[in-house]
């Protein structure tokens, strides 16, 4: 008995030391670092189906929740829709030639569930024309030596599943999503070796079911986001197990998830309350999904805060759902690599919210306030400030919390507000330079980052912001029905990072120039 106790204490100590590897008080914002990425580092760019494909009602595709949501007046800025978007459905060859121009190693895209299963239910109908489109895309990528990274769910749930079952509010999504994923593995898995189950489930849960800013536009305050997230985590785990037991042996691929996380930095690093608030911010963001997937359960701080606030409201149980012990072990470890989407940083401080009756929400559950530094550049979206050092901090936090998983950066980039007709996006060049350099420093810190995906290849439909924000390396003229693409200045810059695999020091640069490559002009 005594031995078992000692063993328990030891395990506890090990767990704590693993999680507390991250030092909140040390923020090294050093100068630019010259150096190159490890050999074999993969450079890519990304997109998603609803944002770029268009052809919303063509060739047997079913309706998605975004088709329906964007057609409701007043939901999207200027009532824009993704009906035609970039017409990517008709431009496979053209877009792959842009990727070749950039010399990309990989391309991240998503498969539209209602394009290949119009109602979301396999026994109803499988749309072969939809499958043929993705076959053609995958085959063309491979012919051009570009690795396909396929996302199974980038927010376009079949509308039928929303109407019939309430979408992610309903546990039945777990089986429907698994059936869809299994079909994708069966049809595409001989060629696709990198699979992402869900893209940014935080956004799906919070903006789809809490604030209602995104499809399906529900405002189930204080409960909707947690329930949707719970079902998405289970759906992710089930798909991972399906791949693991049925397909991994013959297909030899990897299955991960793409989680988005802004970094939260304590306003005052000498103030313990601010540190705790910042950690809460990150735990309620990326930890909400990563902790169950890596450790089997929600972050303790989420259980504590939501449980306490639920009790104060007079609720008999916590608004945060619970995993049974069987579910914990089923969910734990269902990640071959972790995809990270990251754009920006906030300063965080403690702020108490009283939980009276009915006033609860995901945001007030956290007891914190988010601040920005007025000196941070804000080139594009109102939420997106350029804070490169936050990226290195986040990557190091993930390394400490989840025992250094294999990471692919699945989204990182910046939008613009101004109509930039001369394609002169020098702030995007600066953003890519600074953020990829911080990622390089993180790799030097020992973080296991294997690849980077610039977000995004093209300007595209930006959800509730419509076409008012442009993230693309390539400019798309949405007023022209052919949606022509034009390279912005950042294309040449990103191409240069890729061809030098980073930032060789000045001596190396001079050597390259001596060898006859004269195009390394630093802006």
C-alpha positions in Angstrom: 0.0 0.0 0.0 2.8 2.4 1.0 4.6 1.6 -2.3 1.5 2.4 -4.3 1.1 5.7 -2.5 4.7 6.7 -3.2 4.2 5.7 -6.8 1.1 8.0 -7.0 2.9 10.9 -5.6 5.7 10.4 -8.1 3.3 10.3 -11.0 1.6 13.5 -9.7 5.0 15.2 -9.5 5.9 14.1 -13.0 2.6 15.3 -14.3 2.9 18.7 -12.7 6.5 19.2 -13.8 5.5 18.3 -17.4 2.7 20.9 -17.4 4.6 23.6 -15.6 7.6 23.5 -17.9 6.3 26.8 -19.3 7.7 30.0 -17.7 5.2 32.8 -17.8 7.6 35.3 -16.3 10.2 35.0 -19.1 9.3 36.7 -22.4 12.4 36.9 -24.5 11.6 39.3 -27.3 15.1 39.2 -28.9 16.2 40.5 -32.2 15.8 38.9 -35.6 17.3 35.4 -35.8 19.3 34.4 -38.9 19.2 30.7 -39.6 17.4 28.0 -41.7 14.7 25.5 -41.0 15.5 21.8 -40.5 15.9 19.8 -43.8 12.6 18.5 -45.0 10.6 21.3 -43.4 7.3 21.6 -45.4 6.1 24.9 -46.7 2.5 25.3 -47.9 -0.6 27.4 -48.3 -4.2 26.7 -47.5 -7.8 27.2 -48.4 -11.2 25.8 -47.5 -14.1 24.5 -49.5 -16.9 27.0 -48.7 -14.5 29.9 -48.8 -13.1 29.2 -52.3 -14.9 26.6 -54.3 -18.1 28.4 -55.3 -20.4 26.1 -57.4 -22.6 26.0 -54.3 -25.5 24.2 -56.1 -23.7 22.5 -58.9 -23.2 18.8 -59.9 -25.4 17.4 -57.2 -24.0 19.2 -54.2 -26.3 19.4 -51.2 -26.9 22.5 -49.1 -24.5 23.3 -46.2 -25.3 25.4 -43.2 -23.2 28.2 -44.7 -25.2 28.2 -47.9 -28.3 28.7 -45.9 -26.8 31.2 -43.4 -25.2 33.4 -46.0 -28.5 33.7 -47.9 -30.2 35.2 -44.8 -30.3 38.9 -45.1 -28.1 40.8 -42.6 -26.0 37.8 -41.5 -23.0 38.6 -43.7 -21.4 42.0 -44.3 -23.0 43.5 -47.5 -25.0 40.3 -47.8 -22.2 38.6 -49.5 -22.4 34.8 -50.1 -19.9 32.1 -51.0 -22.1 31.1 -54.0 -19.4 31.6 -56.5 -16.5 32.9 -54.3 -13.2 32.1 -56.2 -14.8 29.6 -58.6 -12.1 27.2 -57.3 -14.3 24.3 -58.4 -13.6 25.1 -62.0 -10.0 26.2 -61.6 -8.0 23.2 -60.3 -5.2 23.5 -62.9 -5.0 27.3 -62.7 -4.7 27.2 -58.9 -2.1 24.5 -58.9 0.0 26.5 -61.3 0.0 29.3 -58.6 1.2 26.7 -56.1 3.9 25.6 -58.4 4.9 29.3 -58.9 5.3 29.5 -55.1 7.2 26.2 -55.0 4.9 24.9 -52.3 5.6 21.5 -50.6 2.0 21.1 -49.5 -1.5 22.4 -50.0 -4.1 22.3 -47.3 -7.7 22.2 -48.6 -11.0 20.9 -47.2 -13.5 18.4 -48.5 -17.1 19.7 -48.5 -19.2 17.1 -46.8 -22.5 18.0 -48.6 -20.6 18.0 -52.0 -20.0 14.2 -51.6 -22.9 13.4 -49.3 -25.7 15.9 -50.2 -27.8 15.2 -47.0 -24.8 14.2 -44.9 -26.1 10.7 -44.6 -24.4 8.0 -46.6 -27.4 5.7 -47.0 -29.3 8.6 -48.7 -26.8 9.2 -51.5 -23.1 9.5 -52.4 -22.5 12.1 -55.0 -19.9 10.6 -57.4 -19.5 14.0 -59.2 -18.3 15.5 -56.0 -15.9 12.7 -55.4 -14.6 13.1 -58.9 -13.7 16.7 -58.2 -11.6 15.9 -55.2 -10.0 13.0 -57.1 -8.9 15.4 -59.8 -7.6 17.9 -57.3 -5.6 15.3 -55.4 -4.2 13.7 -58.5 -3.2 17.1 -60.0 -1.4 18.0 -56.7 0.5 14.8 -56.7 1.5 15.1 -60.3 3.0 18.4 -59.4 4.8 17.0 -56.4 2.6 18.9 -53.9 1.5 17.0 -50.8 -2.2 17.1 -50.2 -3.3 17.9 -46.6 -7.1 17.3 -46.4 -9.4 18.8 -43.8 -12.6 16.8 -43.3 -14.6 19.5 -41.6 -14.1 23.2 -42.3 -17.5 24.4 -41.0 -19.8 23.4 -43.9 -22.1 20.9 -42.1 -24.8 19.5 -44.4 -28.0 21.6 -43.7 -30.2 18.4 -43.4 -28.2 17.4 -40.3 -28.7 20.8 -38.8 -32.5 20.7 -39.5 -33.1 17.1 -38.5 -30.9 16.9 -35.5 -29.7 20.3 -34.4 -26.2 19.8 -35.9 -23.3 19.6 -33.3 -25.8 20.0 -30.4 -26.7 16.4 -31.1 -24.6 13.3 -30.3 -25.7 11.6 -33.5 -23.2 13.9 -35.4 -20.5 11.7 -34.0 -21.6 8.7 -36.1 -22.6 10.7 -39.2 -19.2 12.4 -39.3 -17.4 9.1 -38.8 -19.3 7.7 -41.8 -18.3 10.6 -43.9 -14.7 10.4 -42.8 -14.6 6.7 -43.5 -15.9 7.3 -47.0 -13.1 9.8 -47.5 -10.4 7.4 -46.2 -11.8 4.7 -48.5 -11.9 6.9 -51.7 -8.9 9.2 -51.2 -6.7 7.6 -48.5 -4.5 5.7 -51.0 -3.2 9.2 -52.0 -3.9 11.5 -49.0 -1.5 10.8 -46.1 -2.3 13.8 -43.9 -5.8 14.2 -42.5 -7.2 16.9 -40.3 -10.5 16.0 -38.7 -11.8 19.4 -37.7 -10.7 22.9 -38.4 -10.8 25.3 -35.4 -13.6 23.7 -33.4 -13.4 26.7 -31.0 -14.9 28.9 -33.7 -17.6 26.4 -34.6 -18.7 26.1 -31.0 -18.4 29.7 -29.9 -19.5 31.6 -33.0 -21.9 28.9 -34.3 -23.7 28.1 -31.1 -23.0 30.8 -28.5 -22.8 34.2 -30.3 -24.6 33.2 -33.5 -22.2 35.2 -35.7 -21.4 32.1 -37.7 -23.6 29.4 -39.2 -25.9 27.9 -37.9 -26.4 31.2 -36.0 -27.6 29.8 -32.7 -27.3 31.8 -29.5 -27.4 29.1 -26.8 -25.6 31.2 -24.2 -23.6 29.3 -21.6 -24.4 25.9 -22.8 -24.4 25.6 -26.7 -20.7 26.1 -27.2 -19.8 23.5 -24.5 -22.2 20.9 -25.9 -21.1 21.4 -29.5 -17.4 21.2 -28.4 -18.1 18.0 -26.5 -19.6 16.3 -29.5 -16.8 17.5 -31.8 -14.2 16.1 -29.5 -15.9 12.7 -29.5 -16.4 12.9 -33.3 -12.7 13.6 -33.7 -11.7 10.7 -31.5 -14.0 8.3 -33.3 -12.6 9.2 -36.7 -9.1 8.8 -35.4 -10.0 5.3 -34.1 -11.6 4.4 -37.4 -8.5 5.3 -39.3 -6.3 3.6 -36.7 -8.1 0.3 -36.8 -9.3 0.2 -40.5 -7.0 2.1 -42.6 -3.6 2.9 -41.0 -2.2 -0.5 -41.7 -2.6 -0.2 -45.5 -2.6 3.5 -46.0 0.2 4.6 -43.5 -1.2 8.1 -43.1 -1.6 10.4 -40.1 -4.7 11.9 -38.5 -4.6 15.1 -36.5 -6.8 18.1 -35.7 -6.3 21.8 -36.3 -6.9 24.0 -33.3 -6.8 27.7 -33.3 -5.3 29.7 -30.5 -4.5 33.3 -29.9 -1.8 33.8 -27.4 -2.7 35.4 -24.0 0.1 37.4 -22.3 -0.3 38.6 -18.7 -0.6 42.4 -18.5 1.8 42.3 -15.6 4.2 39.3 -15.4 5.0 40.0 -11.8 1.3 39.7 -10.8 0.2 36.1 -10.1 -3.5 37.0 -10.8 -2.6 38.2 -14.3 -0.6 35.1 -14.9 -3.5 32.9 -13.8 -5.9 34.9 -16.0 -3.6 34.6 -19.0 -3.3 30.8 -18.5 -7.1 30.6 -18.2 -7.4 32.5 -21.5 -5.2 29.9 -23.3 -6.8 26.9 -21.5 -10.3 28.1 -22.4 -9.1 28.5 -26.0 -6.7 25.8 -27.3 -6.7 23.8 -24.0 -10.5 23.2 -24.2 -9.8 20.8 -27.1 -6.1 19.9 -26.8 -6.2 18.8 -23.1 -8.9 16.1 -23.7 -7.1 14.9 -26.8 -3.7 14.7 -25.2 -4.6 14.0 -21.5 -8.1 12.6 -21.6 -10.2 15.4 -20.0 -11.0 19.1 -19.9 -8.5 21.5 -18.3 -8.9 21.5 -14.6 -9.4 25.3 -14.6 -12.4 25.0 -17.0 -14.0 22.3 -14.8 -13.4 24.5 -11.7 -14.7 27.8 -13.1 -17.7 26.5 -15.1 -18.6 24.2 -12.3 -18.5 26.9 -9.7 -20.5 29.4 -11.8 -23.1 26.7 -12.6 -23.6 26.1 -8.9 -23.9 29.8 -8.2 -26.7 29.9 -10.8 -28.5 27.2 -8.9 -27.9 24.5 -11.5 -27.6 20.9 -10.2 -24.8 20.0 -12.7 -22.0 21.9 -14.4 -22.8 23.5 -17.8 -19.5 21.8 -19.0 -20.4 18.2 -20.0 -18.3 15.4 -18.5 -16.5 12.5 -20.0 -17.0 9.0 -18.5 -13.8 7.2 -17.6 -14.3 5.0 -20.6 -14.6 8.1 -22.9 -11.5 9.7 -21.3 -9.4 6.8 -22.3 -11.1 6.6 -25.8 -10.4 10.3 -26.5 -6.8 10.4 -25.0 -4.0 10.1 -27.5 -6.1 10.5 -30.6 -3.7 12.8 -32.4 -0.8 11.9 -34.7 0.1 15.5 -35.2 -1.4 18.8 -33.9 -2.4 21.4 -36.4 -2.1 25.0 -35.0 -3.9 28.0 -36.5 -2.5 31.2 -35.0 -2.9 34.9 -36.0 -2.6 37.3 -33.0 -2.1 37.9 -29.3 -4.0 39.7 -26.5 -2.9 41.1 -23.1 -4.9 39.5 -20.3 -5.9 40.6 -16.9 -8.2 39.3 -14.1 -11.8 40.5 -14.2 -14.6 39.1 -12.1 -18.1 38.4 -13.6 -20.9 37.7 -11.2 -22.9 34.7 -12.3 -26.5 35.7 -11.5 -29.4 33.7 -13.0 -29.3 33.3 -16.7 -26.3 35.7 -17.3 -23.7 33.1 -18.0 -21.7 32.8 -21.2 -18.5 31.2 -22.3 -16.9 34.7 -22.1 -18.0 35.5 -18.6 -17.1 32.0 -17.4 -13.4 32.9 -17.8 -13.2 35.9 -15.5 -10.8 37.9 -17.5 -10.5 40.9 -19.8 -8.6 41.1 -23.1 -6.6 44.2 -24.0 -4.5 45.2 -26.9 -1.4 47.5 -27.0 -2.1 50.6 -29.1 1.4 50.3 -30.5 0.7 46.9 -32.2 0.3 47.2 -35.9 -3.3 46.3 -37.0 -3.1 46.0 -40.8 -6.3 44.1 -41.5 -9.2 42.6 -39.5 -10.1 44.6 -36.4 -9.2 41.6 -34.3 -5.9 40.9 -35.9 -2.8 42.7 -34.5 0.7 41.7 -35.5 2.4 40.4 -32.3 5.1 38.0 -33.6 6.6 37.1 -30.2 3.2 35.7 -29.1 3.6 32.9 -31.7 6.8 31.6 -30.2 5.2 31.8 -26.7 2.2 29.8 -27.9 4.4 27.1 -29.5 6.5 26.8 -26.4 3.3 26.5 -24.2 2.0 23.7 -26.4 5.4 21.9 -26.2 5.3 22.1 -22.4 1.6 21.2 -21.9 1.3 18.3 -24.4 4.7 16.7 -24.2 6.1 18.2 -27.4 3.8 16.8 -30.0 4.5 16.9 -33.7 3.1 20.3 -34.9 2.0 21.5 -38.3 1.1 25.2 -38.5 -2.1 25.0 -40.4 -3.1 28.7 -40.6 -1.0 31.9 -40.2 -1.4 35.1 -42.1 -2.9 38.6 -42.2 -5.7 40.4 -43.9 -6.0 43.9 -45.3 -8.7 46.5 -45.0 -7.6 48.8 -47.7 -8.3 48.1 -51.3 -4.8 47.4 -52.4 -5.0 47.6 -56.1 -1.2 47.9 -56.7 -0.8 44.6 -54.9 1.7 46.3 -52.6 1.2 44.3 -49.4 4.4 45.2 -47.6 2.8 44.8 -44.2 2.0 41.2 -45.2 5.6 40.7 -46.1 6.6 42.0 -42.7 4.0 39.8 -41.0 5.3 36.6 -42.7 8.9 37.6 -42.1 8.3 38.2 -38.4 6.0 35.3 -37.7 8.0 32.7 -39.5 11.1 34.0 -37.8 9.5 33.5 -34.4 8.5 30.0 -35.5 12.2 29.4 -36.3 13.2 30.5 -32.8 10.6 28.1 -31.4 12.2 25.3 -33.3 15.5 26.3 -31.9 13.8 26.2 -28.4 13.1 22.5 -29.2 9.5 22.7 -30.4 8.7 20.0 -32.9 7.3 22.1 -35.8 7.4 20.2 -39.1 5.6 22.4 -41.5 4.0 25.9 -42.1 0.9 26.8 -44.0 0.5 30.4 -45.1 -3.2 31.5 -44.8 -4.3 31.8 -47.5 -3.4 31.0 -51.1 -6.2 33.3 -52.4 -8.4 36.1 -51.3 -11.7 34.4 -50.4 -15.0 34.5 -48.6 -14.3 35.5 -45.0 -17.4 34.1 -43.3 -19.4 36.9 -41.6 -17.0 39.5 -43.0 -17.9 38.5 -46.6 -15.3 39.8 -49.1 -14.3 42.8 -47.0 -11.1 41.2 -45.7 -8.4 39.7 -47.9 -6.0 37.1 -46.6 -4.6 35.9 -49.9 -1.1 35.8 -51.3 -3.0 36.2 -54.6 -5.5 38.9 -55.2 -8.9 37.8 -56.6 -11.0 40.2 -58.6 -14.5 39.2 -57.3 -16.3 41.7 -59.5 -15.1 39.9 -62.6 -17.2 36.7 -63.2 -14.1 34.7 -64.1 -12.4 35.7 -60.7 -8.9 36.2 -62.1 -6.0 35.9 -59.7 -3.1 38.3 -59.5 0.1 37.8 -57.4 0.7 40.3 -54.6 4.2 41.3 -53.7 4.1 38.8 -50.8 4.2 36.0 -53.3 7.8 36.8 -54.3 8.7 37.2 -50.6 7.2 33.9 -49.5 8.7 32.2 -52.4 12.1 33.5 -51.3 11.6 32.2 -47.7 10.7 28.8 -49.2 13.7 28.6 -51.6 16.2 29.6 -48.9 14.3 27.4 -46.3 14.3 30.3 -43.9 16.7 33.2 -43.3 20.3 32.2 -44.1 22.7 34.6 -42.4 24.2 37.4 -44.4 27.4 35.5 -45.2 25.4 32.6 -46.6 23.3 35.1 -48.6 26.4 36.6 -50.2 27.6 33.1 -51.1 24.3 32.4 -52.8 24.7 35.6 -54.8 28.2 34.6 -55.8 26.8 31.4 -57.1 24.7 33.2 -59.6 21.4 33.7 -57.8 21.0 37.4 -57.6 17.3 37.7 -56.5 17.8 38.0 -52.8 16.9 41.6 -52.5 15.8 42.3 -48.9 13.0 44.8 -48.6 
